[in-house]
Amino acid sequence: MVNIKDEGVIPIEAHMNADDVIDQIRRLHQKGESLNKKSIKKSHPELMQNALYYYPSWDHALQKTGIQ
C-alpha cells in the first residue's frame, strides 16, 4: 500500500460546509472584495480550498452564489 504523503500528494480536506462557502463568498462580495480566483487564492486560501472541495471549480462556486 502506498502512503499518499510519501508520494507528495496532500489530500484536500474541508473545514467548512458547502453553505458556509457560499455564505462567505456572498459576504466578501457585499464588502466589495474582488472575487477573482487569483485574488481569493492569495487573500482567502482556506475559502478557495473549501470551495474546490465542494465544487469542480471556483467559477462553479461563484455561479452557485447567484452573484452576477
C-alpha positions as CSV (number, residue, x, y, z in Angstrom):
1,M,0.0,0.0,0.0
2,V,1.3,3.4,-1.0
3,N,1.1,6.3,1.5
4,I,-0.1,9.3,-0.4
5,K,2.0,11.6,1.7
6,D,5.1,9.7,0.6
7,E,4.1,10.4,-3.0
8,G,3.9,14.1,-2.3
9,V,0.1,14.3,-2.7
10,I,-1.7,16.2,0.1
11,P,-5.4,15.3,0.3
12,I,-7.8,18.2,0.4
13,E,-9.9,18.4,3.5
14,A,-12.9,20.7,4.1
15,H,-13.2,22.8,7.2
16,M,-16.4,24.5,6.1
17,N,-19.6,23.0,4.7
18,A,-20.9,23.9,1.3
19,D,-23.4,26.5,2.7
20,D,-20.6,28.2,4.6
21,V,-18.5,28.5,1.5
22,I,-21.4,30.2,-0.4
23,D,-22.2,32.5,2.5
24,Q,-18.6,33.6,2.8
25,I,-18.3,34.3,-0.9
26,R,-21.5,36.4,-0.6
27,R,-20.1,38.3,2.4
28,L,-16.9,39.1,0.5
29,H,-19.0,40.3,-2.4
30,Q,-21.1,42.6,-0.2
31,K,-17.9,44.0,1.3
32,G,-16.7,44.9,-2.2
33,E,-13.8,42.4,-2.2
34,S,-12.6,41.0,-5.5
35,L,-13.8,37.5,-6.2
36,N,-11.2,37.0,-8.9
37,K,-9.7,33.5,-8.5
38,K,-6.2,34.8,-8.1
39,S,-7.2,37.3,-5.5
40,I,-9.1,34.8,-3.5
41,K,-6.2,32.3,-3.6
42,K,-3.9,34.9,-2.2
43,S,-6.2,36.6,0.4
44,H,-8.5,33.7,1.4
45,P,-6.7,30.4,0.6
46,E,-8.9,28.4,3.0
47,L,-12.0,29.6,1.3
48,M,-10.6,28.6,-2.1
49,Q,-9.6,25.1,-0.7
50,N,-13.0,24.5,0.7
51,A,-14.8,25.8,-2.4
52,L,-12.8,23.3,-4.5
53,Y,-13.7,20.5,-2.2
54,Y,-17.4,21.0,-2.9
55,Y,-17.4,22.4,-6.4
56,P,-15.4,21.4,-9.5
57,S,-14.0,24.9,-10.0
58,W,-14.0,28.4,-8.4
59,D,-16.4,29.6,-11.2
60,H,-18.9,26.9,-10.3
61,A,-18.8,28.1,-6.7
62,L,-19.4,31.6,-7.8
63,Q,-22.3,30.5,-10.0
64,K,-23.9,28.8,-7.0
65,T,-24.0,32.1,-5.1
66,G,-26.2,33.7,-7.8
67,I,-23.8,36.7,-8.0
68,Q,-23.7,38.2,-11.4
